Amino acid sequence: MDKIAITNAVVINEGSRYKGTILIENEFISKIIPDNLHKALNISDYKIIDAQGLLLLPGVIDDQVHFRDPGLTHKGDIYSESKAAAAGGVTSFMEMPNTIPPATTLTLLDEKYNSASKKSLVNYSFYLGATNNNIEEIVKIDPKDVCGVKVFMGSSTGNMLVDNREALDKIFKYSPTIITTHCEDETTIRNNLEKYRKEFGEDINFKYHAEIRSEEACYISSSLAVELAKKHNSRLHILHLSTQKELSLLDNTIPLEQKRITGEVCVHHLWFNNDDYEKLGWRIKWNPSVKKESDRIGLINGLKNNLLDVVATDHAPHLISEKNAPYFKSASGGPMVQHSLSAMLELSKKGYFPIELVVNKMCHAPATLFKIDRRGFIREGYYADLVLVNPTDSFEVTKESLYYKCGWSPLEGETLHNKVIMTMVNGRIVYNNGVFDESVKGKSLCFNQ
């Protein structure tokens, strides 16, 4: 049995902070001892980690990533991107179905789980992708083993657009698990594209991405998702909300565990605004688009007042050669898992919100929302998915320090001031100051749904 004692850490968990000792036996947290209750401990048979000056947080749970495996592994794969996740303090991920082939059957989904059991350094789950005609697969989902159904109500990377109203009604009526949506109205986007193509031809400046994939396109589609969810009393989770206007569709008057409709925001929509297109161009081309500063601030306020429930990444690597191209040929998406926690802690350092909110929205809330078994909190009896962060250690994001297979980051050149020092997954030290232990792989997440 592996026994580890983390001592002298500042524990940030469930809205409070205290200095204490965490005892870990095998995969689980066995004892939490705040210093003010500290008595003489006999921990001579424990491996002792002195975390003096460090913050101890629950591991981040990222509910939206694209690890490109199978079929697109020149961009990234489960091994490379889970390694980057571990270096960033992400101990669990939920991966999207728009791979090649797309994961739209339970047989294909099982193949992804089998692959991850051999490759992933952190814990994992995978969404089943919805199509206009696979309701027979959706109804067979076991909600205890599969994180949810993904519905592309706007096309993005891949060809999985669900645009048939009858099919959408069936998905929202019969899905046995959470429905997660990419919400952008396709007709609005096509009309906007035609308008800008007529004006600028093929040479469109990237700054117009925010107007092509506009507030209106997002709101029309999100409104439809909410309408369908209310009609069928579905469990709906709207992914990567990017506008202040869409927050009007959400409710903060009830506890998260009772919400039927929830919302996620991604780190890049909290970090960048449309002024950044001038400098960064293709590097910040995402779907949905990065929009106005008023949207960025509105989303931050949405987190603070609990209209928004979860912070994730939509980690979506492409090679530079696939990104650095004229607008119409430039792929949308970018990598983020290696620096999502540090970036959110940087925003906290700048005064946007307290660290306790970061922990809530990146660790506790995903576990609560998806009803993940014994993860997302520092509690006795829970899996020891833990992260140690040095809040005074600054570092520059450089190409040389990246673990992504794609080899670039939209944050290159930024200096961050909260460095992930160690990441534990299921009680094992997977990442420690640039060194990885790849001898044991992560586990498939289980859900109490």
C-alpha positions, 0 to 999 in steps of 0.5 A, spaced: 500 500 500 502 506 498 502 511 503 503 519 502 503 524 507 502 532 504 504 536 510 504 544 511 500 545 505 495 551 505 489 547 503 483 550 498 477 546 498 469 548 499 470 555 500 475 555 505 483 555 506 487 552 512 494 549 513 494 542 514 496 535 513 493 530 508 494 523 509 493 518 503 493 511 503 493 507 496 488 511 492 484 515 497 485 520 502 484 517 508 485 523 513 485 530 513 488 534 519 488 541 519 494 544 523 489 547 529 487 540 530 494 537 529 496 532 534 503 528 534 502 524 528 506 517 527 507 518 519 514 515 519 511 509 515 509 515 510 512 518 504 512 525 506 511 531 502 513 538 505 508 543 501 511 549 505 509 555 501 504 551 496 497 551 495 493 544 495 487 544 491 483 538 488 485 536 481 481 540 475 476 536 472 475 539 464 469 537 462 470 539 454 477 537 451 478 534 444 484 529 444 484 528 437 484 520 438 483 516 433 484 519 426 487 526 427 493 524 431 498 528 428 494 534 432 494 530 438 493 524 442 490 521 448 497 520 451 500 527 449 494 531 451 493 527 457 501 528 459 500 536 458 493 535 462 497 532 468 503 538 467 497 543 468 493 540 474 488 537 470 486 530 473 480 528 469 477 530 462 471 528 458 473 528 451 469 530 445 466 525 439 468 529 433 474 524 431 475 519 425 471 515 425 466 520 430 464 516 436 457 516 434 456 508 436 457 505 443 462 500 439 466 506 437 465 509 444 468 502 447 474 503 443 476 510 445 475 507 453 479 501 451 485 506 448 485 511 454 486 505 459 492 504 455 494 511 454 492 516 459 496 519 464 489 522 468 482 519 469 477 520 463 470 519 460 468 520 453 461 523 450 457 519 445 456 524 439 449 525 436 447 525 429 440 526 425 439 518 426 442 515 431 437 515 437 437 508 437 445 508 440 443 514 445 438 510 448 442 505 450 447 509 454 449 507 461 449 513 465 454 510 470 459 509 465 458 515 460 459 522 461 454 525 456 451 526 449 454 531 445 450 535 440 453 540 435 447 545 434 452 548 430 458 545 425 465 546 428 471 541 427 468 535 423 461 534 420 456 532 426 451 538 425 444 536 428 440 540 424 433 536 424 428 538 428 425 532 429 431 528 431 433 534 436 426 533 439 428 525 440 435 526 443 432 531 448 426 527 450 429 520 450 437 521 452 438 517 459 444 522 460 446 529 460 445 533 453 451 537 452 451 542 446 455 546 441 450 552 440 451 556 434 446 558 429 448 555 422 444 559 418 446 566 421 453 564 420 452 562 413 449 569 412 454 573 415 460 569 411 457 571 405 456 578 407 464 578 409 466 574 403 462 579 398 466 585 401 473 582 402 473 576 398 477 570 401 482 575 405 478 576 411 481 579 417 481 575 423 478 580 427 471 579 423 471 572 426 467 575 432 462 578 427 461 572 423 460 567 429 456 573 432 452 574 438 446 573 434 448 566 432 450 564 439 443 566 442 439 563 437 442 556 438 442 557 445 435 559 446 433 553 442 437 548 446 433 551 452 427 551 449 427 543 447 430 542 454 424 545 458 419 542 453 422 535 455 425 536 462 432 534 459 438 535 463 442 540 458 449 543 459 451 548 454 458 548 453 463 554 451 458 560 452 461 566 449 456 572 450 453 576 456 446 575 452 446 568 453 446 568 461 439 571 460 437 563 459 440 561 465 438 561 472 442 562 479 436 561 484 437 554 485 443 550 487 447 546 482 445 539 484 438 541 482 439 545 476 436 542 469 440 547 465 447 549 466 452 553 463 460 552 461 465 558 460 472 556 457 478 559 459 480 563 453 473 567 453 475 569 460 482 571 458 482 574 450 477 579 447 476 581 440 482 587 441 487 581 441 485 579 434 490 584 431 496 581 435 494 574 435 490 572 429 489 565 427 492 563 434 485 565 438 480 563 432 475 559 436 468 556 435 464 560 438 469 566 437 472 570 442 468 577 442 467 583 446 470 586 452 463 587 455 462 579 453 468 577 457 467 581 463 460 579 463 462 572 463 466 573 469 460 576 472 456 570 470 461 566 474 461 570 480 454 570 481 453 563 479 449 563 472 455 560 469 457 553 473 463 550 470 470 553 467 473 548 462 478 549 456 475 546 449 482 544 448 482 543 441 489 542 438 491 543 430 498 544 427 501 551 426 500 549 418 493 548 419 492 554 423 496 559 420 493 560 413 488 565 410 481 566 414 477 560 410 482 555 411 485 556 418 482 551 423 478 553 429 481 551 436 487 551 440 490 548 446 489 550 453 490 544 458 497 545 460 495 552 463 488 552 464 489 552 472 495 557 472 491 562 467 485 562 472 489 563 478 492 569 474 486 572 473 484 571 480 491 574 482 489 580 478 483 581 482 477 578 478 475 573 483 478 569 489 482 563 488 476 559 492 472 561 486 477 557 481 477 551 485 469 551 485 468 552 478 474 547 475 474 542 481 467 542 485 462 544 480 464 539 474 464 533 479 457 535 482 454 537 475 456 530 472 455 526 479 462 524 478 463 518 484 468 521 489 472 526 485 473 534 485 473 535 492 478 534 498 474 529 502 476 523 506 474 517 502 475 520 496 480 519 490 487 522 491 486 527 485 490 533 488 495 539 485 500 542 489 501 550 486 507 555 488 503 561 488 509 565 488 513 562 482 513 565 476 514 562 469 513 564 462 509 560 457 514 558 451 514 553 445 520 549 449 516 548 455 509 545 451 507 538 452 502 538 446 503 535 440 501 541 436 507 545 439 504 551 440 500 555 445 495 561 444 499 564 451 506 563 448 510 569 451 505 570 457 508 570 464 504 566 469 505 567 477 502 560 479 506 554 477 503 547 478 509 543 482 506 536 483 499 533 480 497 526 483 492 522 480 488 516 484 494 517 490 500 516 485 505 522 483 504 523 476 507 529 475 513 532 479 517 538 477 517 536 470 518 529 471 512 524 469 511 517 472 507 513 466 507 506 470 500 507 471 494 510 467 488 513 469 481 510 471 475 511 467 470 516 471 464 513 474 457 517 475 452 516 480 446 518 475 
